[in-house]
Amino acid sequence: MTGGTQGGDAMGIGELAARTGLPVKTIRYYSDIGLLPESGRSPGGHRRYAADALPRLQLIQRLRALGTPIAAIAAVMAGERSLDELVTRELDAVREQLRTLTWRRATLRALDGCPAPERLRRLTLLAGVGTPEDAHDHLVRYWRWALPAGLPPRLVRAVVEGAVPVPPAAPTTAAVLAYAELHALAASGDRRRQPQPHQVGDVASFYSGVVDACALAAEALVTGCPDRRAEALGHFVGAYARIGGHDDTPAFRARLRALFRRGARAGSFSLRYWRHALVVTGETPRPSAASGQGHLAAPLAALHHQVAGLPPAANTP
């Protein structure tokens, strides 16, 4: 707008620079991208600004001093977003950046100070993960592929949620390595599908029974209650008995014990998966952790220990 308003309250770009301490070229840039509209031009073609330009520019200046992106400031200046909304979004962005940096720090620590051959192995393992979110999504896809077809959606959600731990917000080196191992297992050529309906009996009843048993076992781990521990074991063994058409007898428990001990070989896919999941989630659930991502690891480890008489998965050599 040429020859615009020249009111007494209008300011030039030099005055704005003097009152804010910002360089003229910075204010000119803010004007050019629409953050600080001009009210007009002087007869000589110089930019003029209305009185409200000063507090507007000061707000821009303060937000930029906090590292706020130009796009986010523009949304506030255009009335598309309130200052409260901007602060909330920026806090969320910072939390995500901190989470990413914390994960990266733990990843680098996993490579620091270990022998060269092991460092190369770990580097290959960790490089395959990508971001923690990518690894989590990969594990979810694996379990949805591995579970038997035809399970009720509610049960699929419960098993997948319980089997896939969320990447820790403040991971240890061991947790980062364990999560990378989970990712590698789910991508490996010997990854396992769960028994399909044509191979077994009522799979929905089986998985429901195992999930219920794990909820009881988690409670027993938190409270130390022996009665709850025995109840959890009964539910767990009963689920295995029913799916094979057996009764829960001492003879069946002996066969199940032998089966679990054979499955506890060092190269067992299941043993490796739950061992690594247990490193990520911890051996004792939180008091409120009867559900939640990865919550099956600790109770399953305890139940396998009860059935097979073996050490918990995380401590198995």
Secondary structure, 3 states (H helix, E strand, C coil): CCCCCCCCCCEEHHHHHHHHCCCHHHHHHHHHCCCCCCCEECCCCCEEECCCHHHHHHHHHHHHHCCCCHHHHHHHHCCCCCHHHHHHHHHHHHHHHHHHHHHHHHHHHHHCCCCHHHHHHHHHHHHCCCCHHHHHHHHHHHHHHHCCCCCCHHHHHHHHHHHCCCCCCCCCHHHHHHHHHHHHHHHCCCCCCCCCCCCCCCHHHHHHHHHHHHHHHHHHHHHCCHHHHHHHHHHHHHHHHHHCCCCCCHHHHHHHHHHHHHHCCCCCHHHHHHHHHHHHHCCCCCCCCCCCCCCCHHHHHHHHHHHHCCCCHHHCC
